[in-house]
Amino acid sequence: MMKILLVCGPGISLKEPYDSGIEAFIVSFANQLIENGHIVEVLAAKAGAHAKFTLVNPFDEIDKESVHAKQELIEQRQFENLDLTRYDIIHYNMFYPHLLESGMKFKIPSFLTLHSPADEKRIAAYRKISQSSNLIFIAISDRVKQQWDQALDKDVALVYNGIDMNRWPITNAQDRSYLLWSARINTEKNVAAAIALAQHLRLPLKIAGRIVDKKYFEMEVRPQLNSEVQYIGHLTQLELSELARGARAYLATATWPEPFGLAALEMLATGIPVIGFSTAVPPNWKHPSVMTTESTRWQDLIELVEKSDTVAPELCRAFASDMTIELMTSSYTKIYQETLMKDGTNKESKLKCVSKLTVQEDGNDIESGE
């Protein structure tokens, strides 16, 4: 049994509907660790009423008028006041380098899951921290690992994301009449391509997700909404699962290199084939239930939509079953345990060396001071 602190950050809500896939990852991961017998606390601002983990929130409400650097110093002190020595493992998940810098002072086995691509800001921060600590980095996909291996000049560990299959039951509904798109609504996620595709095929489209870029929504989405193209809203996992029951296919149209594609995996679990651009799903997802094109033109998805009708829901589900929350948690736990064993061995070795030196200074020949 381990006592684990999963670190999100100041102001982060773990209530549904989640702001992003990282929040969904944290909640599922924490719950599964607890199922496996570990004690888990999660550092965030809010959690759902039915959370199994203990919420820890040492931060005052963020002062929007405060100077950024001053706010970070305050948060560092509040974080350090938690007495981090109570934990066997500290696992960071979001981009708060000032919290990482504070946490590294305590010399506790620490991990950081790399949920995002290697951009300049993150590279600079993580390079600095890696040079002065034993922080262990973990990538969520081959695509992310390749980027961070190069950026950090390390062989970064790899653990694929996983989902709670019980939350995404398969459906064999006969009436699968519409296309489904679900993600954050902004330029990079590119719902405009899904709208153009649906309109060309004269198929209904249901859109779900948090509106991140209001200007984009007002210019590219709202003018296209009607009885056939509908914006359903920002949904909980249960609501999205129910919406998936009548979907013919899930459209993955992101034009940026998606770190993992958690939403696509959730839809596959419900039995819906994924159709989209190769940028929107990991390159190693080679499977008949995942149909992609190297192009980012919506016109090149037309034929794939027509082919998707031949994909059985059970085939989609089978592919998703290789990436479950149980498998993911088992992989993380193995890394935790290996690190703790190594850390314990190093500590024991250091103690023996210190004991040996102490005895020799006393003029004795005995090598063990245990």
C-alpha positions in Angstrom: 0.0 0.0 0.0 1.3 3.4 -1.0 0.2 6.9 0.1 0.0 8.9 -3.1 -0.5 12.6 -3.8 -1.8 13.4 -7.4 -1.1 17.1 -8.1 -3.4 19.0 -10.4 -3.2 22.7 -9.4 -4.8 25.9 -8.0 -8.3 26.5 -9.3 -8.6 23.1 -11.0 -12.1 21.6 -10.9 -12.5 17.8 -11.0 -16.3 18.1 -11.2 -18.1 17.1 -14.3 -18.4 18.1 -17.0 -14.6 18.1 -17.2 -12.7 21.0 -18.8 -10.4 18.6 -20.6 -9.2 15.0 -20.8 -6.6 15.5 -18.1 -9.3 16.0 -15.4 -11.0 12.8 -16.6 -7.7 11.0 -16.4 -7.0 12.2 -12.8 -10.4 11.1 -11.5 -10.3 7.7 -13.1 -6.7 7.1 -12.1 -7.3 8.1 -8.5 -10.3 5.9 -8.2 -8.6 2.9 -9.6 -5.5 3.4 -7.3 -7.9 3.3 -4.4 -9.6 0.2 -5.8 -6.2 -1.3 -5.8 -5.7 -0.6 -2.1 -3.7 2.6 -2.1 -4.4 5.8 -0.2 -4.8 8.7 -2.6 -5.1 12.4 -2.1 -5.6 14.8 -5.0 -4.6 18.4 -5.0 -7.2 20.5 -6.8 -9.9 23.1 -6.0 -13.0 21.0 -6.4 -14.1 17.4 -6.7 -17.4 15.7 -7.4 -19.6 14.6 -4.5 -19.0 10.9 -5.2 -15.2 11.1 -5.5 -13.4 8.2 -3.7 -10.2 10.1 -3.1 -9.5 12.8 -0.5 -9.4 16.3 -1.9 -6.6 18.6 -0.8 -6.7 22.3 -1.5 -4.1 24.4 0.4 -4.6 27.3 -2.0 -6.5 30.5 -1.3 -8.8 31.7 -4.1 -6.7 33.1 -6.9 -6.2 36.8 -6.7 -6.7 38.0 -10.3 -5.3 41.4 -9.4 -2.1 39.9 -8.0 1.2 40.0 -9.9 1.8 36.6 -11.5 5.2 36.1 -9.8 3.9 37.1 -6.4 0.9 34.7 -6.8 3.3 31.8 -7.6 5.4 32.5 -4.5 2.3 32.4 -2.3 1.2 29.1 -3.9 4.7 27.6 -3.4 4.5 28.4 0.3 1.0 27.0 0.6 2.1 23.8 -1.2 5.1 23.3 1.0 3.0 23.8 4.1 1.2 20.5 3.3 4.0 18.5 4.8 4.8 16.6 1.7 6.9 14.1 3.6 3.6 12.3 4.5 3.5 10.8 1.0 5.4 7.9 -0.6 4.8 9.2 -4.1 4.0 12.7 -5.6 2.6 12.6 -9.1 2.2 15.9 -11.0 -0.1 16.2 -14.0 -0.5 19.8 -15.0 1.8 22.6 -16.0 2.7 24.3 -12.7 6.5 24.4 -12.7 6.7 26.5 -9.6 4.9 23.7 -7.7 7.3 21.2 -9.1 10.3 23.3 -8.0 8.9 23.4 -4.5 8.1 19.7 -4.4 11.5 18.7 -5.5 13.0 20.1 -2.3 11.5 17.3 -0.3 13.4 14.5 -2.2 10.3 12.3 -2.4 10.0 10.0 -5.5 8.2 12.3 -7.9 6.6 11.8 -11.3 5.2 14.0 -14.1 2.9 12.8 -16.7 3.4 14.6 -20.0 -0.1 15.1 -21.3 0.9 17.9 -23.8 3.2 18.2 -26.8 6.7 19.6 -26.3 6.3 23.3 -26.8 9.0 25.9 -26.0 7.5 27.0 -22.7 7.3 23.5 -21.3 10.6 22.4 -22.7 12.4 25.3 -20.9 10.7 24.6 -17.6 11.2 20.9 -17.6 14.8 21.0 -18.8 15.6 23.2 -15.9 13.9 21.0 -13.3 15.3 17.8 -14.8 18.8 19.1 -14.4 18.5 19.5 -10.7 16.2 16.7 -9.7 15.4 13.0 -10.2 11.9 13.8 -11.5 10.6 10.9 -13.6 8.8 11.9 -16.8 6.1 9.7 -18.3 4.6 10.1 -21.8 1.0 9.1 -22.7 1.6 8.1 -26.3 4.4 7.2 -28.7 3.9 10.6 -30.4 4.4 12.5 -27.1 7.3 10.2 -26.0 9.2 10.9 -29.3 8.8 14.6 -28.8 9.9 14.6 -25.2 12.8 12.1 -25.7 14.3 14.6 -28.0 13.4 17.7 -26.0 14.8 16.4 -22.7 17.5 14.1 -24.1 16.1 11.3 -22.1 14.4 7.9 -22.6 11.1 9.0 -21.2 8.9 6.3 -19.8 5.7 5.4 -21.7 2.3 4.6 -20.2 -0.7 4.7 -22.5 -3.9 6.4 -21.2 -6.7 4.1 -20.2 -10.4 4.5 -19.6 -13.0 3.0 -17.3 -14.8 0.7 -19.7 -17.8 0.5 -17.3 -18.5 4.2 -17.9 -18.6 3.6 -21.7 -21.0 0.7 -22.2 -21.3 -0.7 -25.7 -24.5 -0.1 -27.5 -26.0 -2.1 -30.4 -28.7 0.4 -31.3 -30.2 -0.3 -34.7 -31.0 3.4 -35.4 -27.5 5.0 -35.8 -28.6 8.1 -37.8 -26.1 10.9 -37.0 -22.5 11.8 -36.8 -20.9 12.8 -33.5 -18.2 15.3 -32.7 -17.0 15.9 -29.1 -14.0 18.0 -28.0 -13.1 21.5 -26.9 -14.4 24.0 -29.4 -11.5 26.0 -30.8 -9.5 26.3 -34.0 -7.2 23.4 -33.4 -10.0 20.9 -32.7 -11.6 22.0 -36.0 -15.3 21.3 -35.6 -15.8 23.4 -38.8 -14.5 20.4 -40.8 -17.0 18.1 -39.2 -19.8 20.5 -40.0 -18.8 20.8 -43.7 -18.5 17.0 -44.0 -22.0 16.4 -42.4 -23.6 19.0 -44.6 -22.1 17.6 -47.8 -23.3 14.0 -46.9 -26.6 15.4 -45.7 -26.3 13.6 -42.4 -27.3 15.1 -39.0 -24.4 16.1 -36.8 -24.4 16.5 -33.0 -21.7 18.6 -31.5 -20.7 18.4 -27.8 -17.9 20.2 -25.9 -16.8 23.2 -24.0 -16.6 26.5 -25.9 -13.0 27.6 -25.4 -12.8 30.1 -28.2 -16.0 32.1 -28.2 -15.0 34.1 -31.3 -14.4 30.8 -33.2 -17.8 29.5 -32.1 -19.6 32.6 -33.1 -18.0 32.8 -36.5 -17.6 29.1 -37.5 -20.2 27.2 -35.6 -23.3 29.2 -34.6 -24.2 30.3 -38.2 -24.3 26.7 -39.2 -26.6 25.5 -36.5 -30.0 24.2 -37.4 -32.2 21.2 -37.0 -29.6 19.0 -38.6 -26.4 20.5 -37.1 -27.0 20.8 -33.4 -24.8 22.0 -30.5 -25.8 19.8 -27.6 -23.6 21.5 -25.0 -20.8 20.7 -22.6 -21.7 17.2 -21.4 -20.9 14.9 -18.5 -19.5 11.5 -19.3 -22.8 9.8 -18.7 -24.6 12.3 -21.0 -22.0 11.8 -23.7 -22.3 8.0 -23.4 -26.0 8.3 -23.9 -25.6 10.6 -26.9 -23.2 8.0 -28.5 -26.0 5.4 -28.6 -27.5 6.8 -31.8 -24.2 7.8 -33.5 -23.1 6.3 -36.8 -19.5 7.5 -36.4 -17.3 9.7 -34.4 -15.4 12.5 -36.2 -11.9 13.3 -35.1 -11.0 16.4 -37.0 -8.2 18.0 -34.9 -5.5 19.5 -37.1 -2.9 19.7 -34.3 -0.9 16.5 -33.3 -3.3 15.2 -30.6 -1.3 13.9 -27.7 -3.6 10.9 -27.2 -7.2 11.1 -28.3 -9.0 10.2 -25.1 -12.4 11.2 -26.5 -11.9 8.9 -29.5 -11.0 6.0 -27.3 -14.2 6.6 -25.2 -16.3 6.5 -28.4 -14.6 3.3 -29.6 -15.6 1.7 -26.3 -19.2 2.4 -27.0 -18.9 0.7 -30.3 -18.6 3.7 -32.6 -15.9 3.7 -35.3 -13.6 6.7 -35.5 -13.1 8.7 -38.7 -10.7 11.6 -39.0 -7.4 13.1 -39.7 -4.2 11.2 -38.7 -3.3 14.2 -36.6 -6.3 13.6 -34.4 -5.4 10.1 -33.1 -2.1 8.4 -32.2 -0.2 7.1 -35.3 0.0 3.6 -33.8 -3.8 3.2 -33.7 -3.7 0.9 -36.7 -7.1 -0.9 -36.6 -10.2 -1.4 -38.9 -12.3 0.6 -36.4 -10.0 3.7 -36.7 -10.1 5.2 -40.3 -7.9 8.1 -40.9 -6.3 10.1 -43.7 -3.0 11.9 -43.8 -4.9 14.8 -45.4 -6.6 17.5 -43.3 -9.3 18.2 -46.0 -12.8 17.2 -44.9 -13.5 16.1 -48.5 -11.1 13.2 -47.9 -13.3 11.8 -45.1 -16.3 11.3 -47.3 -15.4 7.8 -48.4 -14.3 6.8 -44.9 -17.8 7.7 -43.5 -19.4 5.4 -46.1 -16.9 2.5 -45.2 -17.6 2.9 -41.5 -21.0 1.3 -41.8 -19.3 -2.1 -42.2 -17.5 -1.9 -38.8 -19.2 -3.9 -36.1 -19.6 -2.3 -32.7 -17.9 -5.3 -31.1 -14.7 -4.6 -33.2 -14.5 -1.1 -31.9 -15.0 -2.2 -28.3 -12.3 -4.9 -28.7 -9.7 -2.3 -29.7 -10.6 0.0 -26.8 -10.3 -2.9 -24.3 -6.6 -2.9 -24.8 -6.4 0.5 -23.2 -8.3 0.2 -19.9 -7.9 2.1 -16.6 -6.8 -1.1 -15.0 -4.0 -1.7 -17.4 -2.9 1.9 -17.2 -2.9 1.9 -13.4 -1.0 -1.3 -13.2 1.8 0.2 -15.4 2.0 3.3 -13.2 2.1 1.2 -10.1 4.9 -0.9 -11.4 7.0 2.3 -12.1 6.2 3.6 -8.6 7.3 0.4 -7.0 10.5 0.1 -9.0 11.4 3.6 -8.1 10.7 3.1 -4.4 12.7 -0.1 -4.4 15.6 1.7 -6.1 15.3 4.7 -3.8 15.2 2.4 -0.7 18.3 0.6 -2.0 20.2 3.8 -2.5 19.2 5.1 1.0 20.3 1.8 2.5 23.6 1.9 0.6 24.3 5.4 1.8 23.5 4.5 5.4 26.0 1.6 5.2 28.7 3.9 3.8 28.1 6.4 6.5 28.1 3.7 9.2 31.3 2.2 7.8 33.1 5.6 7.8 32.0 6.3 11.3 33.3 3.0 12.6 36.6 3.4 10.8 37.0 6.8 12.3 36.6 5.2 15.7 39.5 2.9 14.9 37.4 -0.3 14.6 37.6 -2.9 11.8 33.9 -3.8 11.9 32.2 -2.6 8.6 28.6 -2.7 9.8 27.1 -0.2 12.1 23.5 -1.4 11.7 
